[in-house]
Amino acid sequence: MQQIKQPAILVLADGHVFHGHAFGKTGTATGEICFNTGMTGYQEVFTDPSYTGQILIMNNVHVGNYGVRDTDVESGSVKIRGLIARNLEEQFSRLLAGGNLNEYLQKNNIVSIEDIDTRALVAHIRTKGAMNCIISSDILDVDTLKAELAKVPDMDGLELASTVSTTEEYELGDPASKMKVAVLDFGVKQHILQCLVTRGAHVRVHPAKTPLSRLKEFNPDGYFISNGPGDPAAMPYAIETVKGILGENKPLFGICLGHQLLALANDIPTFKMHHGHRGLNHPVKNIITGQCEITTQNHGFGVDPEAVRKHPGVEVTHLNLNDESIEGIRIKNKPAFSVQYHPESTPGPHDSRYLFDNFIEMIRAQQN
């Protein structure tokens, strides 16, 4: 006998209502709705700290069909607030998997909804833009859900990075290495750190609000500014720290939120994007080499393109070929650069991992 599915409801801030069925934890979840176009890598996506505060639509028709595994993570826990999909699967085919998606979501207290027409939902968000939403499998009254949704703060102006940052310093890599990198953790992904360590760096990871004086005590040869969630303009403490790092004239590399903070440290404003970029197949052109990269992306804020191009001390290095948004900059007369996308690419193609090599080469060049 087929098990009767428990009903669930999705309500958007603009009043649109979608009916589906419950998966994962029974309950209610709120956050900003967003979508990811990737066909694989769902577990890495769920555990990416940059998704903090968001309810995620996975565009692929089937999610969960290769199960879950303890090693396929980017942080110590699931960071999304809720999950929306067409078909969420309990049965899986991968022999190496340690369990199914339903148990994984229940264990991590993630309220989810399936049997949603995700094509229609994503098309609606692409047209209307990012907005808050609520999903529930224990409250099925739409008016009650709308009242709860009205209490949820907007992502614009929300500081979230300090909530996902490490609370204590820790080190990775060989302590005897001659190359030390100080990492400011605003929600850093594990594979970003691994990309630095495998290239010979001894890394110390610092909490988000660590002052420059403490970073300098590590006597680093370079600085890395990490990815993370929330509005970069709501992080004056981080902007000031990045300004101080620039004054050190040591190699600096920023990814995603780190890219936005580097721009803000040079008085280039950021803005809330209409619906953001999230997925594994975004084409980006390297202006310096003329080559195109297929990139992994996850961001809802961007750098003001007009302000970048007018800035005498900043050069655009990468452009998104879909919408010509700014994907990379470097600071003239400073060993500092950043990209908006994710060159560590977990999940995703490895076209852009050369950026880590460039950072390491920059450090070695200064050491010599």
C-alpha positions in Angstrom: 0.0 0.0 0.0 1.4 3.4 -0.9 2.0 5.7 2.1 -0.2 8.8 2.2 1.9 11.9 1.9 1.6 14.7 4.5 0.5 18.0 2.9 2.7 21.1 3.0 2.3 24.6 1.9 4.7 27.2 0.4 3.7 30.9 0.6 5.7 33.7 -1.0 5.9 37.3 0.2 4.0 38.5 -2.8 1.0 36.3 -1.9 1.5 33.4 -4.2 0.7 30.0 -2.7 2.0 26.5 -3.8 0.7 23.2 -2.4 2.9 20.2 -2.1 3.9 17.4 0.3 6.2 17.2 3.4 9.7 15.8 3.4 12.4 16.0 6.0 11.4 17.5 9.3 7.8 18.3 10.0 7.5 22.0 10.9 7.7 25.5 9.6 10.7 27.4 8.1 11.2 31.0 6.8 13.8 32.7 4.8 14.7 34.3 1.5 13.8 32.0 -1.4 16.5 31.3 -4.0 17.3 28.7 -6.6 20.3 26.6 -7.7 20.6 25.4 -11.2 23.1 22.6 -10.5 22.1 19.0 -11.3 24.5 17.4 -8.7 26.3 18.4 -5.5 23.2 19.0 -3.4 24.8 18.0 -0.2 27.7 20.4 -0.7 25.2 23.1 -1.5 23.1 22.4 1.6 26.2 22.7 3.8 27.6 25.9 2.2 27.5 28.6 4.9 26.7 31.2 2.2 23.2 29.8 2.1 22.5 30.8 5.7 19.1 32.4 6.0 17.8 31.1 2.7 15.2 28.6 1.6 16.5 26.8 -1.5 14.9 25.5 -4.6 16.9 22.8 -6.3 16.0 22.9 -10.0 17.0 19.4 -10.9 13.9 17.1 -11.1 15.2 14.5 -8.8 17.2 15.4 -5.6 18.5 12.7 -3.2 18.9 9.9 -5.7 22.6 9.3 -4.9 22.1 9.6 -1.1 24.3 11.4 1.4 27.8 10.8 2.6 29.7 12.3 5.6 32.5 13.6 3.4 30.4 15.5 0.9 30.1 18.6 3.0 31.4 22.2 3.1 30.8 22.8 6.8 29.9 21.0 10.0 26.1 21.3 9.5 23.3 22.0 6.9 23.0 25.7 6.5 19.9 26.2 4.4 16.7 27.0 6.3 14.4 24.9 4.1 14.3 23.0 0.9 11.9 23.0 -2.1 12.0 20.5 -5.0 10.0 18.6 -7.6 11.0 15.2 -6.3 12.9 14.5 -3.1 14.1 10.9 -3.1 14.5 8.5 -0.2 15.9 5.6 -2.3 19.4 6.0 -3.6 21.8 4.2 -6.0 25.3 5.0 -4.7 26.9 2.1 -2.8 29.2 4.5 -0.9 26.3 6.6 0.5 25.8 6.4 4.2 22.1 7.1 4.2 19.1 8.7 2.5 18.1 12.3 2.1 15.0 12.2 4.2 16.9 10.9 7.3 19.6 13.5 6.7 17.2 16.4 6.5 15.3 15.1 9.6 18.6 14.8 11.5 19.5 18.4 10.6 16.0 19.8 11.3 15.4 21.0 7.7 11.7 21.5 6.8 11.2 20.6 3.1 8.5 20.4 0.6 8.2 18.4 -2.6 5.8 17.9 -5.5 6.1 21.6 -6.4 6.2 22.8 -10.0 9.7 24.1 -9.6 9.9 25.3 -13.3 6.9 27.6 -12.7 8.3 28.7 -9.3 11.7 29.5 -10.6 10.2 31.4 -13.6 8.2 33.4 -11.1 11.2 34.3 -9.1 13.3 35.2 -12.2 10.5 37.6 -13.1 9.5 39.1 -9.7 12.9 38.8 -8.0 14.1 37.4 -4.7 11.7 37.6 -1.8 11.0 36.0 1.6 8.9 32.8 1.9 7.5 30.3 4.4 7.1 26.6 4.1 5.1 24.5 6.6 3.9 21.0 7.1 2.3 21.7 10.5 0.5 24.9 9.8 -1.8 24.6 6.8 -3.8 27.8 7.2 -2.6 30.3 4.6 -3.6 33.4 6.5 -1.6 32.3 9.5 1.4 31.6 7.4 1.2 35.0 5.8 1.1 36.6 9.3 4.2 34.7 10.3 6.0 35.5 7.0 5.4 39.2 7.6 7.7 39.0 10.7 10.7 37.8 8.7 13.5 40.4 8.1 14.7 41.1 4.6 18.2 39.9 3.5 19.0 43.4 2.4 20.8 45.0 5.4 21.2 41.7 7.3 24.5 40.8 8.8 24.9 37.1 9.0 28.6 36.3 8.5 29.5 36.6 12.2 26.8 34.0 13.0 28.4 31.3 10.9 32.1 32.2 11.4 34.3 30.0 13.6 34.3 31.1 17.2 37.9 30.0 17.8 41.1 30.1 15.8 42.4 26.9 14.2 45.2 25.9 11.9 45.5 23.6 8.9 48.5 22.5 6.9 52.1 22.0 7.7 53.3 24.3 10.6 56.8 24.0 9.1 55.7 25.5 5.8 57.5 28.7 4.8 54.2 30.1 3.5 51.5 31.2 6.0 48.1 32.5 5.1 45.7 34.2 7.5 42.1 33.5 6.7 39.2 35.7 7.8 36.3 33.4 8.2 32.9 34.8 7.2 31.5 31.4 6.4 34.5 29.7 4.6 33.9 26.5 2.7 36.1 23.6 3.7 37.3 23.0 0.1 38.6 26.6 -0.1 40.9 25.9 2.8 41.9 22.6 1.3 42.8 24.3 -2.0 45.2 26.5 0.0 46.6 23.7 2.1 47.3 21.4 -0.9 49.3 24.2 -2.4 51.7 24.2 0.5 50.2 26.9 2.7 50.0 26.8 6.5 46.6 28.3 7.2 45.3 29.9 10.4 41.5 30.6 10.3 40.3 33.5 12.3 36.8 34.5 13.6 35.0 37.2 11.5 35.6 40.1 13.9 39.3 39.4 14.5 41.2 42.7 14.4 44.1 43.3 12.1 46.5 43.4 15.0 45.6 39.8 15.9 45.9 38.7 12.2 49.4 40.2 12.1 50.5 38.2 15.1 50.5 35.1 12.9 53.0 36.9 10.7 51.2 35.8 7.5 52.7 36.0 4.0 49.2 36.5 2.6 45.6 37.1 3.6 42.5 35.4 2.4 39.0 36.9 2.7 36.3 34.3 2.6 32.8 33.8 1.2 29.8 34.1 3.5 26.1 35.0 3.8 24.3 38.3 4.2 24.7 41.9 3.1 28.4 43.0 2.8 27.4 46.6 3.4 26.1 45.6 6.9 29.7 44.6 7.9 31.6 47.8 8.6 33.9 45.9 11.0 35.1 43.7 8.1 35.4 46.6 5.6 37.8 48.4 8.0 39.8 45.2 8.5 40.2 44.7 4.8 41.3 48.4 4.4 44.0 47.7 7.0 45.1 44.5 5.2 45.5 46.5 2.0 47.8 48.8 3.9 50.1 45.8 4.7 50.9 45.5 1.0 50.9 41.7 1.2 49.0 39.4 -1.2 45.3 39.3 -0.6 42.7 37.0 -2.3 39.0 37.3 -1.8 36.1 35.1 -2.9 32.4 36.0 -3.1 31.7 38.0 0.0 35.4 38.6 0.2 35.2 40.1 -3.3 32.4 42.4 -2.2 34.3 43.5 0.9 37.4 44.3 -1.2 35.2 46.5 -3.3 33.7 48.2 -0.3 37.1 48.7 1.2 37.9 50.8 -2.0 34.7 52.8 -1.6 32.9 50.8 -4.4 29.3 50.1 -3.4 27.5 46.8 -3.5 23.8 46.1 -4.3 21.1 43.5 -3.8 20.7 41.6 -7.0 17.3 40.9 -8.6 17.6 37.1 -8.0 21.2 36.3 -7.7 23.5 33.7 -9.3 23.5 30.1 -8.0 24.6 27.1 -9.9 27.5 25.2 -11.5 27.4 26.5 -15.1 27.8 30.3 -15.2 30.1 31.5 -18.0 32.7 34.0 -17.0 35.3 35.7 -19.2 38.8 36.4 -17.9 39.4 39.8 -19.4 43.2 39.4 -18.9 43.6 36.2 -20.8 40.5 36.4 -23.0 39.5 32.8 -22.0 36.1 31.7 -20.8 35.5 29.7 -17.6 32.5 27.7 -16.6 32.0 28.6 -12.9 30.3 27.7 -9.7 28.4 30.6 -8.2 26.3 31.4 -5.1 25.6 35.1 -4.4 22.7 37.5 -4.0 24.7 40.7 -3.9 27.0 42.2 -6.5 29.6 45.0 -7.0 28.4 48.2 -8.7 29.7 47.9 -12.3 29.7 51.6 -13.0 31.5 52.5 -9.8 34.2 49.9 -10.5 34.9 51.1 -14.0 35.2 54.7 -12.9 37.6 53.8 -10.0 41.1 54.9 -11.0 42.7 52.3 -8.7 40.7 49.2 -9.5 40.7 47.1 -12.7 38.0 44.7 -13.8 39.4 41.2 -14.5 36.4 39.0 -15.0 32.9 39.5 -16.4 29.8 37.3 -16.3 28.8 36.5 -19.9 25.1 36.1 -19.1 24.5 39.6 -17.7 28.0 41.4 -17.8 28.0 41.7 -14.0 31.4 42.1 -12.3 33.0 38.8 -11.5 36.6 39.8 -10.7 38.7 42.8 -9.8 42.3 43.6 -8.9 43.8 46.6 -7.1 46.3 48.5 -9.1 49.7 48.9 -7.4 48.6 46.4 -4.7 49.0 42.6 -4.6 45.2 42.2 -4.1 42.5 40.6 -6.2 39.2 38.9 -5.8 36.4 37.0 -7.7 32.7 36.9 -7.2 32.4 33.2 -8.1 33.8 30.0 -6.4 37.0 28.7 -7.9 37.2 25.8 -5.4 34.2 24.5 -7.3 32.7 22.0 -5.0 30.5 21.1 -6.6 31.2 22.3 -10.1 33.9 22.4 -12.9 37.5 23.1 -12.0 38.2 25.7 -14.7 39.0 28.4 -12.2 41.3 26.7 -9.7 44.2 28.5 -11.3 43.3 31.5 -9.2 44.6 29.7 -6.1 47.9 29.0 -8.0 48.0 32.7 -8.9 47.6 33.6 -5.2 50.4 31.2 -4.1 52.7 32.5 -6.9 52.0 36.1 -5.7 53.1 35.1 -2.2 56.2 33.4 -3.4 57.2 36.3 -5.7 57.0 38.7 -2.7 59.0 36.3 -0.5 61.8 36.3 -3.1 
